[in-house]
Amino acid sequence: MFTQPWDAALDAAEWQRWIAEGHDFGQLSVNGLPGHPPAAVPTHFTVDGSCLLIHLARPNPVWKAIEHDPNVLFTVLGDYAFVPGPWRAGPNTPPTDGVPTSYYTAVQFTCRARIVDDPEAKAELLRRQLAHFQPDGDHAPVAVDRPPYGRMLPGIRGLRLDVSDVVAKFKYDDHKPAEHRTAVADHLTTRAQGLDLPAARQQRRRLDHVGTWKP
């Protein structure tokens, strides 16, 4: 993922906080089998130390590709907004000459996938996922020998994605003057469509931390 210096994460804690704030849905990308294109699978995930935990249906055709090449990417994307040209026009530039752009946050994990097929190991993976997604515990016990999960475990396979590299990108015009970024954040707040409000929050947060960007 190409990242300009001003779009890079301030540190690892920045993207880790962003993920922990509830950005737990992403896209698994795997290399295709010979003669076939790469495959992509949207899915929820859970962070477990230096691993990402996911599970997919056993009939999913992606398994053959992972078995052939376990080197994968997992990408999480959010807080995005389209910024029209007039909002980005300079002080002495006609509004129609402003160049539009996209704002977004993206975190891309380079991983090596390990398939989990042992029934008890799959149950433990599901327990860890449910601890994240349903922390109140309002679900039946996940056990190999108890319904409803016990009879459903054969229908899934688990994945532990061992993370070897992380690239995080916060693209919110940090190289532009503070006044410009404040004005765009105000425009986003006023428009308030889609993910405009989260994008505006990210832009203001970065502005508070970065101030005037310096190489």
N, CA, C and O of each residue as an XYZ file, in Angstrom:
860
protein
N       0.851     -1.178      0.000
C       0.000      0.000      0.000
C       0.895      1.240      0.000
O       1.695      1.433      0.916
N       0.758      2.076     -1.028
C       1.571      3.282     -1.125
C       1.126      4.288     -0.073
O      -0.063      4.571      0.069
N       2.094      4.825      0.659
C       1.792      5.764      1.737
C       2.755      6.936      1.679
O       3.967      6.753      1.791
N       2.224      8.138      1.504
C       3.055      9.330      1.570
C       3.524      9.537      3.015
O       2.863      9.083      3.949
N       4.660     10.220      3.203
C       5.166     10.412      4.576
C       4.143     11.060      5.497
O       4.060     10.693      6.669
N       3.360     12.018      4.995
C       2.402     12.711      5.847
C       1.148     11.884      6.137
O       0.351     12.251      7.000
N       0.971     10.775      5.423
C      -0.182      9.894      5.661
C       0.146      8.738      6.591
O      -0.749      7.989      6.984
N       1.410      8.581      6.947
C       1.814      7.429      7.748
C       1.291      7.545      9.180
O       1.037      8.641      9.680
N       1.140      6.394      9.821
C       0.753      6.397     11.230
C       1.820      7.097     12.059
O       3.012      6.992     11.769
N       1.387      7.808     13.086
C       2.330      8.494     13.953
C       3.199      7.491     14.711
O       4.381      7.734     14.954
N       2.598      6.368     15.075
C       3.312      5.266     15.717
C       2.393      4.054     15.687
O       1.249      4.146     15.241
N       2.894      2.921     16.162
C       2.087      1.702     16.140
C       0.854      1.832     17.014
O      -0.186      1.244     16.719
N       0.967      2.605     18.092
C      -0.183      2.743     18.993
C      -1.366      3.400     18.300
O      -2.514      3.135     18.659
N      -1.104      4.264     17.299
C      -2.206      4.949     16.629
C      -3.105      3.963     15.895
O      -4.325      3.992     16.056
N      -2.505      3.089     15.088
C      -3.356      2.154     14.345
C      -3.924      1.078     15.274
O      -5.020      0.570     15.035
N      -3.191      0.731     16.322
C      -3.717     -0.258     17.264
C      -4.956      0.279     17.975
O      -5.921     -0.457     18.178
N      -4.935      1.557     18.354
C      -6.118      2.166     18.970
C      -7.281      2.189     17.988
O      -8.422      1.909     18.356
N      -6.983      2.524     16.738
C      -8.040      2.602     15.727
C      -8.709      1.239     15.546
O      -9.935      1.154     15.478
N      -7.916      0.186     15.467
C      -8.477     -1.163     15.358
C      -9.322     -1.480     16.594
O     -10.427     -2.009     16.475
N      -8.802     -1.157     17.772
C      -9.491     -1.493     19.019
C     -10.789     -0.718     19.206
O     -11.639     -1.122     19.999
N     -10.952      0.386     18.488
C     -12.165      1.192     18.611
C     -13.376      0.544     17.937
O     -14.465      1.118     17.943
N     -13.200     -0.623     17.369
C     -14.327     -1.328     16.763
C     -14.182     -1.567     15.280
O     -15.145     -1.950     14.616
N     -12.988     -1.348     14.746
C     -12.747     -1.632     13.324
C     -12.271     -3.079     13.220
O     -11.073     -3.352     13.137
N     -13.228     -3.990     13.226
C     -12.938     -5.424     13.304
C     -13.548     -6.192     12.141
O     -13.905     -7.362     12.275
N     -13.667     -5.518     10.992
C     -14.139     -6.171      9.774
C     -13.186     -5.780      8.657
O     -12.882     -4.601      8.471
N     -12.714     -6.784      7.909
C     -11.741     -6.497      6.860
C     -11.858     -7.460      5.700
O     -12.854     -8.167      5.546
N     -10.813     -7.471      4.885
C     -10.806     -8.309      3.686
C      -9.530     -9.128      3.630
O      -8.420     -8.595      3.633
N      -9.718    -10.428      3.578
C      -8.607    -11.358      3.411
C      -8.310    -11.505      1.923
O      -9.202    -11.815      1.134
N      -7.054    -11.283      1.543
C      -6.639    -11.413      0.142
C      -5.598    -12.509      0.041
O      -4.598    -12.499      0.759
N      -5.839    -13.463     -0.862
C      -4.929    -14.600     -1.015
C      -4.486    -14.702     -2.465
O      -5.203    -14.302     -3.383
N      -3.289    -15.246     -2.649
C      -2.788    -15.465     -4.001
C      -3.596    -16.563     -4.670
O      -3.958    -17.561     -4.047
N      -3.872    -16.360     -5.953
C      -4.656    -17.351     -6.674
C      -3.862    -18.599     -7.009
O      -2.631    -18.586     -7.029
N      -4.577    -19.661     -7.267
C      -3.934    -20.869     -7.777
C      -3.382    -20.583     -9.167
O      -3.840    -19.639     -9.812
N      -2.422    -21.356     -9.653
C      -1.880    -21.107    -10.987
C      -2.989    -21.009    -12.037
O      -3.848    -21.885    -12.141
N      -2.949    -19.941    -12.795
C      -3.953    -19.728    -13.827
C      -5.226    -19.083    -13.347
O      -6.153    -18.885    -14.133
N      -5.295    -18.746    -12.059
C      -6.494    -18.142    -11.490
C      -6.142    -16.805    -10.842
O      -5.013    -16.618    -10.388
N      -7.090    -15.878    -10.793
C      -6.810    -14.581    -10.169
C      -6.758    -14.702     -8.656
O      -7.210    -15.705     -8.104
N      -6.211    -13.690     -7.970
C      -6.271    -13.677     -6.511
C      -7.722    -13.704     -6.035
O      -8.642    -13.375     -6.785
N      -7.907    -14.095     -4.794
C      -9.245    -14.142     -4.209
C      -9.299    -13.226     -3.001
O      -8.292    -13.030     -2.321
N     -10.471    -12.665     -2.731
C     -10.666    -11.772     -1.586
C     -11.934    -12.190     -0.850
O     -12.956    -12.485     -1.469
N     -11.854    -12.212      0.473
C     -12.980    -12.650      1.299
C     -13.227    -11.617      2.392
O     -12.347    -11.400      3.224
N     -14.400    -10.967      2.423
C     -14.721    -10.058      3.520
C     -15.127    -10.849      4.764
O     -15.879    -11.819      4.668
N     -14.628    -10.432      5.934
C     -14.930    -11.181      7.142
C     -14.596    -10.376      8.397
O     -13.742     -9.490      8.366
N     -15.274    -10.690      9.497
C     -14.874    -10.176     10.794
C     -13.584    -10.868     11.246
O     -13.243    -11.948     10.765
N     -12.881    -10.232     12.169
C     -11.655    -10.825     12.710
C     -11.506    -10.389     14.163
O     -12.158     -9.453     14.625
N     -10.634    -11.091     14.861
C     -10.298    -10.772     16.243
C      -8.784    -10.734     16.365
O      -8.087    -11.562     15.779
N      -8.277     -9.775     17.125
C      -6.837     -9.687     17.370
C      -6.493    -10.560     18.576
O      -7.145    -10.486     19.618
N      -5.462    -11.383     18.418
C      -4.996    -12.249     19.496
C      -3.476    -12.141     19.555
O      -2.765    -12.930     18.934
N      -2.987    -11.163     20.300
C      -1.551    -10.925     20.343
C      -1.036    -10.483     18.993
O      -1.469     -9.459     18.464
N      -0.116    -11.246     18.431
C       0.435    -10.922     17.112
C      -0.266    -11.684     15.997
O       0.247    -11.771     14.881
N      -1.441    -12.237     16.297
C      -2.219    -12.987     15.302
C      -3.582    -12.341     15.093
O      -4.102    -11.642     15.962
N      -4.140    -12.592     13.928
C      -5.537    -12.288     13.662
C      -6.279    -13.612     13.573
O      -5.793    -14.559     12.954
N      -7.443    -13.682     14.184
C      -8.239    -14.909     14.177
C      -9.474    -14.702     13.316
O     -10.206    -13.728     13.494
N      -9.706    -15.623     12.379
C     -10.927    -15.603     11.581
C     -11.392    -17.043     11.379
O     -10.639    -17.988     11.612
N     -12.630    -17.195     10.945
C     -13.110    -18.511     10.529
C     -13.991    -18.320      9.310
O     -14.641    -17.288      9.146
N     -13.999    -19.337      8.458
C     -14.765    -19.299      7.219
C     -15.452    -20.644      7.028
O     -15.057    -21.650      7.617
N     -16.478    -20.643      6.201
C     -17.189    -21.886      5.902
C     -16.265    -22.866      5.186
O     -15.458    -22.467      4.347
N     -16.385    -24.131      5.517
C     -15.536    -25.147      4.895
C     -15.692    -25.194      3.368
O     -14.699    -25.439      2.683
N     -16.899    -24.970      2.796
C     -17.002    -25.006      1.328
C     -16.371    -23.821      0.615
O     -16.323    -23.806     -0.615
N     -15.888    -22.828      1.350
C     -15.310    -21.643      0.708
C     -14.147    -22.062     -0.195
O     -13.241    -22.758      0.262
N     -14.155    -21.655     -1.455
C     -13.088    -22.077     -2.379
C     -11.724    -21.482     -2.066
O     -10.731    -21.869     -2.682
N     -11.653    -20.551     -1.122
C     -10.390    -19.894     -0.823
C      -9.389    -20.845     -0.153
O      -8.186    -20.587     -0.171
N      -9.880    -21.942      0.438
C      -8.981    -22.829      1.175
C      -7.889    -23.432      0.292
O      -6.739    -23.547      0.716
N      -8.244    -23.813     -0.923
C      -7.232    -24.410     -1.807
C      -6.109    -23.424     -2.086
O      -4.941    -23.807     -2.145
N      -6.465    -22.154     -2.259
C      -5.450    -21.139     -2.529
C      -4.551    -20.937     -1.312
O      -3.340    -20.774     -1.460
N      -5.131    -20.947     -0.109
C      -4.325    -20.780      1.103
C      -3.400    -21.969      1.308
O      -2.247    -21.800      1.705
N      -3.896    -23.158      1.041
C      -3.054    -24.348      1.176
C      -1.900    -24.310      0.180
O      -0.800    -24.779      0.472
N      -2.161    -23.742     -1.006
C      -1.103    -23.635     -2.020
C      -0.083    -22.576     -1.643
O       1.114    -22.766     -1.854
N      -0.547    -21.452     -1.084
C       0.354    -20.368     -0.701
C      -0.222    -19.680      0.533
O      -1.203    -18.945      0.416
N       0.360    -19.898      1.714
C      -0.198    -19.336      2.945
C       0.154    -17.868      3.188
O      -0.239    -17.309      4.211
N       0.879    -17.240      2.279
C       1.216    -15.831      2.432
C       0.026    -14.983      1.970
O      -0.370    -15.038      0.806
N      -0.539    -14.196      2.898
C      -1.786    -13.480      2.627
C      -1.684    -12.040      3.113
O      -0.765    -11.673      3.845
N      -2.655    -11.233      2.682
C      -2.839     -9.883      3.195
C      -4.210     -9.790      3.851
O      -5.168    -10.427      3.413
N      -4.289     -8.991      4.903
C      -5.580     -8.691      5.505
C      -5.665     -7.181      5.644
O      -4.802     -6.558      6.262
N      -6.714     -6.588      5.065
C      -6.850     -5.139      5.007
C      -8.114     -4.684      5.721
O      -9.194     -5.236      5.510
N      -7.966     -3.677      6.562
C      -9.087     -3.069      7.264
C      -9.190     -1.624      6.792
O      -8.196     -0.897      6.788
N     -10.387     -1.206      6.395
C     -10.596      0.112      5.802
C     -11.780      0.798      6.473
O     -12.793      0.158      6.755
N     -11.654      2.096      6.727
C     -12.762      2.801      7.352
C     -12.569      4.302      7.369
O     -11.585      4.825      6.847
N     -13.532      4.992      7.981
C     -13.494      6.453      8.141
C     -13.148      7.153      6.830
O     -12.285      8.030      6.785
N     -13.846      6.742      5.755
C     -13.539      7.283      4.432
C     -14.602      8.277      3.986
O     -15.756      8.212      4.408
N     -14.185      9.193      3.127
C     -15.096     10.207      2.597
C     -14.522     10.747      1.294
O     -13.305     10.846      1.138
N     -15.399     11.093      0.363
C     -14.990     11.797     -0.852
C     -14.973     13.296     -0.548
O     -15.927     13.845      0.002
N     -13.869     13.941     -0.919
C     -13.708     15.375     -0.682
C     -13.737     16.079     -2.038
O     -12.791     15.936     -2.813
N     -14.800     16.840     -2.351
C     -14.919     17.478     -3.666
C     -13.872     18.577     -3.877
O     -13.351     19.158     -2.925
N     -13.585     18.840     -5.148
C     -12.552     19.794     -5.515
C     -12.696     21.172     -4.891
O     -11.713     21.698     -4.369
N     -13.885     21.784     -4.922
C     -13.999     23.134     -4.363
C     -13.553     23.241     -2.909
O     -13.089     24.300     -2.486
N     -13.685     22.153     -2.130
C     -13.261     22.207     -0.734
C     -11.744     22.290     -0.615
O     -11.226     22.721      0.415
N     -11.025     21.879     -1.668
C      -9.566     21.816     -1.597
C      -8.886     22.921     -2.399
O      -7.658     22.964     -2.471
N      -9.654     23.797     -2.992
C      -9.063     24.885     -3.764
C      -8.281     25.819     -2.848
O      -8.726     26.144     -1.748
N      -7.106     26.248     -3.317
C      -6.289     27.174     -2.547
C      -6.932     28.547     -2.449
O      -7.923     28.820     -3.127
N      -6.371     29.419     -1.603
C      -6.959     30.746     -1.380
C      -7.123     31.576     -2.650
O      -8.094     32.323     -2.773
N      -6.191     31.460     -3.596
C      -6.239     32.267     -4.815
C      -6.587     31.423     -6.035
O      -6.248     31.782     -7.162
N      -7.266     30.302     -5.804
C      -7.621     29.379     -6.880
C      -9.137     29.356     -7.049
O      -9.856     29.277     -6.054
N      -9.644     29.424     -8.283
C     -11.098     29.294     -8.467
C     -11.573     27.961     -7.894
O     -10.893     26.950     -8.068
N     -12.710     27.932     -7.224
C     -13.193     26.685     -6.612
C     -13.260     25.529     -7.598
O     -12.981     24.389     -7.228
N     -13.625     25.803     -8.843
C     -13.748     24.716     -9.821
C     -12.395     24.140    -10.213
O     -12.336     23.067    -10.814
N     -11.311     24.829     -9.886
C      -9.977     24.318    -10.182
C      -9.414     23.477     -9.037
O      -8.312     22.939     -9.147
N     -10.157     23.364     -7.953
C      -9.715     22.497     -6.868
C      -9.750     21.039     -7.297
O     -10.604     20.636     -8.087
N      -8.831     20.262     -6.781
C      -8.703     18.847     -7.165
C      -9.285     17.967     -6.057
O      -8.850     18.063     -4.909
N     -10.253     17.120     -6.375
C     -10.859     16.274     -5.335
C      -9.914     15.176     -4.877
O      -8.902     14.895     -5.518
N     -10.263     14.567     -3.767
C      -9.473     13.447     -3.257
C     -10.354     12.573     -2.385
O     -11.532     12.867     -2.180
N      -9.782     11.508     -1.878
C     -10.456     10.624     -0.924
C      -9.716     10.678      0.400
O      -8.486     10.701      0.434
N     -10.469     10.698      1.486
C      -9.907     10.537      2.818
C     -10.241      9.121      3.286
O     -11.314      8.599      2.985
N      -9.323      8.507      4.016
C      -9.605      7.185      4.575
C      -8.504      6.775      5.541
O      -7.399      7.317      5.537
N      -8.846      5.808      6.358
C      -7.874      5.087      7.170
C      -7.817      3.655      6.670
O      -8.852      3.041      6.412
N      -6.610      3.123      6.531
C      -6.431      1.732      6.106
C      -5.275      1.128      6.884
O      -4.231      1.756      7.062
N      -5.473     -0.091      7.342
C      -4.407     -0.846      8.004
C      -4.281     -2.169      7.260
O      -5.251     -2.916      7.125
N      -3.083     -2.445      6.784
C      -2.854     -3.653      5.986
C      -1.834     -4.542      6.694
O      -0.714     -4.125      6.992
N      -2.255     -5.775      6.953
C      -1.416     -6.754      7.638
C      -0.860     -7.756      6.627
O      -1.615     -8.344      5.852
N       0.443     -7.948      6.636
C       1.057     -9.045      5.897
C       1.161    -10.231      6.842
O       1.704    -10.110      7.941
N       0.639    -11.381      6.414
C       0.506    -12.514      7.338
C       0.886    -13.829      6.670
O       0.941    -13.952      5.446
N       1.142    -14.792      7.525
C       1.248    -16.185      7.081
C       0.123    -16.949      7.758
O      -0.001    -16.950      8.983
N      -0.687    -17.593      6.943
C      -1.906    -18.227      7.444
C      -1.634    -19.648      7.941
O      -0.912    -20.423      7.314
N      -2.234    -19.957      9.084
C      -2.213    -21.323      9.608
C      -3.653    -21.803      9.740
O      -4.450    -21.202     10.459
N      -3.979    -22.879      9.049
C      -5.339    -23.410      9.071
C      -5.570    -24.189     10.360
O      -4.717    -24.964     10.792
N      -6.721    -23.975     10.960
C      -7.088    -24.645     12.211
C      -8.233    -25.614     11.912
O      -9.340    -25.196     11.571
N      -7.956    -26.902     12.043
C      -8.965    -27.926     11.764
C      -9.315    -28.777     12.985
O     -10.375    -29.402     13.017
N      -8.438    -28.808     13.987
C      -8.728    -29.593     15.185
C      -9.996    -29.064     15.847
O     -10.107    -27.859     16.070
N     -10.962    -29.936     16.168
C     -12.239    -29.463     16.721
C     -12.094    -28.595     17.968
O     -12.723    -27.540     18.060
N     -11.279    -29.020     18.921
C     -11.134    -28.231     20.144
C     -10.433    -26.895     19.865
O     -10.773    -25.876     20.467
N      -9.458    -26.904     18.955
C      -8.779    -25.658     18.600
C      -9.742    -24.693     17.904
O      -9.670    -23.482     18.110
N     -10.641    -25.235     17.080
C     -11.648    -24.378     16.451
C     -12.602    -23.814     17.506
O     -12.985    -22.646     17.445
N     -12.978    -24.647     18.463
C     -13.868    -24.171     19.520
C     -13.203    -23.053     20.310
O     -13.853    -22.065     20.651
N     -11.922    -23.198     20.602
C     -11.215    -22.157     21.342
C     -11.123    -20.874     20.529
O     -11.242    -19.779     21.079
N     -10.912    -21.004     19.221
C     -10.884    -19.823     18.350
C     -12.228    -19.095     18.401
O     -12.274    -17.869     18.502
N     -13.320    -19.860     18.330
C     -14.644    -19.248     18.400
C     -14.890    -18.603     19.762
O     -15.510    -17.543     19.845
N     -14.408    -19.234     20.821
C     -14.574    -18.641     22.155
C     -13.870    -17.290     22.241
O     -14.390    -16.345     22.834
N     -12.698    -17.210     21.651
C     -11.966    -15.945     21.673
C     -12.696    -14.887     20.837
O     -12.747    -13.718     21.218
N     -13.250    -15.296     19.714
C     -13.987    -14.340     18.905
C     -15.251    -13.864     19.625
O     -15.559    -12.672     19.621
N     -15.971    -14.786     20.236
C     -17.184    -14.395     20.938
C     -16.887    -13.527     22.159
O     -17.692    -12.669     22.522
N     -15.741    -13.747     22.790
C     -15.361    -12.897     23.917
C     -15.197    -11.450     23.467
O     -15.419    -10.518     24.241
N     -14.808    -11.273     22.212
C     -14.674     -9.921     21.657
C     -16.014     -9.372     21.197
O     -16.378     -8.249     21.545
N     -16.748    -10.152     20.418
C     -17.974     -9.643     19.793
C     -19.196     -9.695     20.706
O     -20.116     -8.894     20.549
N     -19.216    -10.628     21.658
C     -20.322    -10.716     22.618
C     -19.746    -10.806     24.030
O     -19.880    -11.834     24.693
N     -19.107     -9.734     24.488
C     -18.424     -9.785     25.787
C     -19.359    -10.018     26.973
O     -18.905    -10.415     28.046
N     -20.646     -9.780     26.794
C     -21.591    -10.044     27.880
C     -21.830    -11.531     28.101
O     -22.468    -11.927     29.076
N     -21.314    -12.350     27.188
C     -21.470    -13.795     27.344
C     -22.855    -14.309     27.063
O     -23.232    -15.381     27.535
N     -23.626    -13.552     26.292
C     -25.019    -13.946     26.014
C     -25.085    -14.928     24.851
O     -25.712    -14.666     23.824
N     -24.425    -16.055     25.040
C     -24.424    -17.101     24.024
C     -24.215    -18.448     24.708
O     -23.722    -18.528     25.833
N     -24.604    -19.497     23.998
C     -24.407    -20.843     24.527
C     -22.911    -21.155     24.613
O     -22.116    -20.569     23.879
N     -22.525    -22.069     25.499
C     -21.110    -22.459     25.569
C     -20.640    -23.037     24.245
O     -21.364    -23.777     23.579
N     -19.416    -22.688     23.877
C     -18.833    -23.235     22.650
C     -18.045    -24.475     23.051
O     -16.932    -24.375     23.568
N     -18.626    -25.631     22.811
C     -18.000    -26.888     23.199
C     -18.183    -27.907     22.084
O     -19.201    -27.926     21.392
N     -17.173    -28.751     21.931
C     -17.184    -29.744     20.855
C     -18.351    -30.711     20.997
O     -18.896    -31.185     20.000
N     -18.734    -31.002     22.238
C     -19.745    -32.044     22.474
C     -21.094    -31.479     22.908
O     -21.919    -32.213     23.453
N     -21.332    -30.193     22.677
C     -22.599    -29.604     23.101
C     -23.204    -28.774     21.978
O     -22.480    -28.109     21.237
N     -24.535    -28.809     21.847
C     -25.186    -27.954     20.863
C     -25.218    -26.505     21.385
O     -25.126    -26.286     22.592
N     -25.347    -25.524     20.490
C     -25.496    -25.699     19.038
C     -24.172    -25.742     18.292
O     -24.123    -26.150     17.132
N     -23.074    -25.315     18.970
C     -21.817    -25.155     18.240
C     -21.146    -26.476     17.905
O     -20.498    -26.612     16.867
N     -21.310    -27.457     18.801
C     -20.642    -28.731     18.565
C     -20.980    -29.341     17.217
O     -20.094    -29.837     16.521
N     -22.257    -29.309     16.838
C     -22.647    -29.917     15.561
C     -22.307    -29.032     14.362
O     -22.351    -29.483     13.217
N     -21.962    -27.753     14.638
C     -21.660    -26.837     13.543
C     -20.165    -26.736     13.263
O     -19.776    -26.283     12.187
N     -19.329    -27.141     14.194
C     -17.885    -27.001     14.030
C     -17.341    -27.689     12.773
O     -16.447    -27.138     12.131
N     -17.849    -28.881     12.394
C     -17.312    -29.497     11.180
C     -17.533    -28.655      9.918
O     -16.857    -28.866      8.911
N     -18.464    -27.714      9.966
C     -18.770    -26.919      8.782
C     -17.898    -25.705      8.596
O     -18.064    -24.963      7.628
N     -16.949    -25.484      9.528
C     -16.056    -24.335      9.399
C     -14.605    -24.776      9.522
O     -14.306    -25.877      9.986
N     -13.707    -23.885      9.092
C     -12.278    -24.035      9.346
C     -11.796    -22.702      9.920
O     -12.278    -21.635      9.540
N     -10.850    -22.785     10.828
C     -10.315    -21.570     11.414
C      -9.029    -21.152     10.743
O      -8.383    -21.942     10.055
N      -8.662    -19.895     10.951
C      -7.392    -19.364     10.445
C      -6.735    -18.536     11.534
O      -7.363    -17.663     12.134
N      -5.479    -18.817     11.779
C      -4.631    -17.938     12.579
C      -3.673    -17.252     11.601
O      -2.877    -17.909     10.930
N      -3.762    -15.948     11.534
C      -2.908    -15.179     10.629
C      -1.772    -14.568     11.441
O      -1.967    -13.603     12.180
N      -0.580    -15.149     11.292
C       0.589    -14.632     11.999
C       1.091    -13.383     11.282
O       1.520    -13.451     10.130
N       1.035    -12.248     11.966
C       1.365    -10.961     11.346
C       2.871    -10.761     11.321
O       3.542    -10.853     12.349
N       3.394    -10.485     10.124
C       4.828    -10.220      9.987
C       5.119     -8.758      9.687
O       6.241     -8.298      9.902
N       4.130     -8.018      9.194
C       4.349     -6.605      8.879
C       3.001     -5.886      8.882
O       1.969     -6.478      8.567
N       3.025     -4.607      9.240
C       1.813     -3.788      9.261
C       2.127     -2.451      8.603
O       3.122     -1.804      8.931
N       1.268     -2.044      7.671
C       1.342     -0.709      7.081
C       0.022     -0.012      7.377
O      -1.049     -0.522      7.048
N       0.108      1.154      8.000
C      -1.098      1.911      8.344
C      -1.065      3.261      7.637
O      -0.019      3.900      7.532
N      -2.230      3.676      7.158
C      -2.331      4.924      6.396
C      -3.521      5.728      6.900
O      -4.641      5.222      6.973
N      -3.264      6.996      7.248
C      -4.303      7.925      7.676
C      -4.269      9.101      6.699
O      -3.511     10.052      6.892
N      -5.076      9.034      5.673
C      -5.008      9.996      4.567
C      -6.050     11.104      4.784
O      -7.222     10.956      4.438
N      -5.586     12.211      5.366
C      -6.494     13.308      5.701
C      -5.851     14.675      5.429
O      -6.078     15.631      6.171
N      -5.042     14.759      4.354
C      -4.461     16.041      3.933
C      -3.559     16.663      4.991
O      -3.545     17.885      5.143
N      -2.806     15.849      5.726
C      -1.960     16.397      6.782
C      -0.870     17.332      6.272
O      -0.304     18.103      7.047
N      -0.569     17.271      4.967
C       0.453     18.159      4.414
C      -0.102     19.536      4.069
O       0.656     20.436      3.708
N      -1.410     19.708      4.177
C      -2.045     20.992      3.887
C      -2.015     21.888      5.139
O      -1.856     21.389      6.253
N      -2.170     23.219      4.953
C      -2.187     24.121      6.112
C      -3.307     23.764      7.087
O      -4.332     23.203      6.699
N      -3.095     24.095      8.345
C      -4.078     23.779      9.383
C      -5.429     24.404      9.080
O      -6.464     23.787      9.332
N      -5.437     25.624      8.541
C      -6.707     26.289      8.240
C      -7.496     25.514      7.194
O      -8.719     25.401      7.283
N      -6.788     24.983      6.206
C      -7.437     24.193      5.158
C      -8.072     22.939      5.754
O      -9.220     22.616      5.448
N      -7.332     22.239      6.598
C      -7.833     20.989      7.166
C      -9.022     21.238      8.080
O      -9.970     20.454      8.101
N      -8.972     22.314      8.825
C     -10.101     22.666      9.690
C     -11.345     22.950      8.857
O     -12.446     22.521      9.204
N     -11.162     23.683      7.744
C     -12.302     24.018      6.893
C     -12.915     22.770      6.270
O     -14.138     22.655      6.192
N     -12.074     21.832      5.824
C     -12.601     20.609      5.229
C     -13.329     19.771      6.278
O     -14.386     19.207      5.994
N     -12.782     19.688      7.467
C     -13.462     18.950      8.538
C     -14.824     19.570      8.831
O     -15.790     18.856      9.102
N     -14.901     20.892      8.778
C     -16.191     21.559      8.978
C     -17.170     21.212      7.858
O     -18.351     20.972      8.112
N     -16.671     21.186      6.606
C     -17.524     20.796      5.480
C     -18.061     19.377      5.666
O     -19.243     19.115      5.442
N     -17.181     18.470      6.078
C     -17.605     17.082      6.279
C     -18.666     16.991      7.364
O     -19.636     16.246      7.228
N     -18.486     17.744      8.436
C     -19.442     17.727      9.531
C     -20.799     18.260      9.084
O     -21.843     17.760      9.503
N     -20.772     19.266      8.240
C     -22.024     19.836      7.748
C     -22.719     18.886      6.779
O     -23.937     18.719      6.839
N     -21.945     18.259      5.882
C     -22.546     17.343      4.915
C     -23.094     16.105      5.606
O     -24.218     15.684      5.334
N     -22.304     15.524      6.500
C     -22.742     14.430      7.381
C     -23.398     13.272      6.637
O     -24.438     12.769      7.063
N     -22.800     12.852      5.536
C     -23.287     11.689      4.798
C     -22.304     10.535      4.958
O     -21.099     10.742      5.103
N     -22.839      9.314      4.930
C     -21.957      8.153      5.001
C     -21.049      8.203      6.218
O     -21.524      8.290      7.350
N     -19.747      8.150      5.986
C     -18.758      8.180      7.063
C     -18.102      9.551      7.190
O     -16.972      9.655      7.668
N     -18.806     10.613      6.763
C     -18.254     11.964      6.858
C     -17.853     12.333      8.283
O     -16.776     12.888      8.498
N     -18.706     12.029      9.255
C     -18.421     12.439     10.629
C     -17.201     11.714     11.206
O     -16.354     12.364     11.820
N     -17.078     10.379     11.032
C     -15.838      9.735     11.481
C     -14.605     10.261     10.752
O     -13.540     10.393     11.355
N     -14.740     10.564      9.447
C     -13.599     11.108      8.709
C     -13.204     12.471      9.269
O     -12.017     12.760      9.423
N     -14.198     13.310      9.576
C     -13.902     14.618     10.159
C     -13.220     14.471     11.519
O     -12.306     15.231     11.838
N     -13.657     13.500     12.318
C     -13.026     13.281     13.621
C     -11.570     12.878     13.450
O     -10.700     13.353     14.180
N     -11.302     11.998     12.483
C      -9.919     11.599     12.237
C      -9.078     12.793     11.794
O      -7.944     12.960     12.245
N      -9.627     13.611     10.921
C      -8.862     14.762     10.441
C      -8.541     15.724     11.587
O      -7.414     16.210     11.689
N      -9.515     16.000     12.441
C      -9.264     16.898     13.567
C      -8.285     16.290     14.569
O      -7.438     16.990     15.125
N      -8.409     14.980     14.793
C      -7.477     14.323     15.714
C      -6.056     14.407     15.200
O      -5.130     14.719     15.950
N      -5.885     14.126     13.904
C      -4.547     14.212     13.320
C      -4.028     15.649     13.351
O      -2.842     15.881     13.585
N      -4.907     16.596     13.117
C      -4.505     17.998     13.167
C      -3.983     18.359     14.553
O      -2.980     19.062     14.679
N      -4.662     17.880     15.591
C      -4.223     18.164     16.955
C      -2.849     17.569     17.241
O      -2.057     18.164     17.972
N      -2.560     16.399     16.673
C      -1.293     15.729     16.934
C      -0.169     16.200     16.021
O       0.973     16.354     16.455
N      -0.503     16.430     14.749
C       0.524     16.750     13.756
C       0.778     18.244     13.672
O       1.916     18.678     13.496
N      -0.295     19.040     13.800
C      -0.149     20.480     13.593
C       0.262     20.744     12.152
O      -0.296     20.159     11.224
N       1.230     21.619     11.969
C       1.780     21.866     10.635
C       2.790     20.785     10.315
O       3.792     20.630     11.012
N       2.517     20.031      9.244
C       3.380     18.900      8.932
C       4.756     19.384      8.486
O       4.873     20.316      7.689
N       5.802     18.730      9.017
C       7.177     19.036      8.629
C       7.843     17.757      8.171
O       7.696     16.721      8.818
N       8.591     17.810      7.040
C       9.267     16.610      6.547
C      10.236     16.052      7.585
O      10.892     15.040      7.336
